[in-house]
Amino acid sequence: MDIIKNEIYFHYKNKKSYIVLDFGKIQENDEWVKAVIYKEYNKDKKEKYIRTFSEFSEKFLERNVKSV
């Protein structure tokens, strides 16, 4: 999955909407890997989260994709 900045994605489990804010690096097993910085798509929520690209791809669905 291509992950795009400022796009909205749905969490596969809680079905909430999240927006990708930026990209960065996170350490995983003593190695720096690409990461996604995101927050819940709600203007009142300010808390930010970070996951590796691979984990984000596994746990989030693109906005225009319907779950089966």
Beta strands, then each sheet from edge to edge (+ up, - down):
strand 1: 8-11
strand 2: 17-28
strand 3: 31-40
strand 4: 48-52
strand 5: 60-62
sheet 1: 4+ 3- 2+ 1- 5+
end
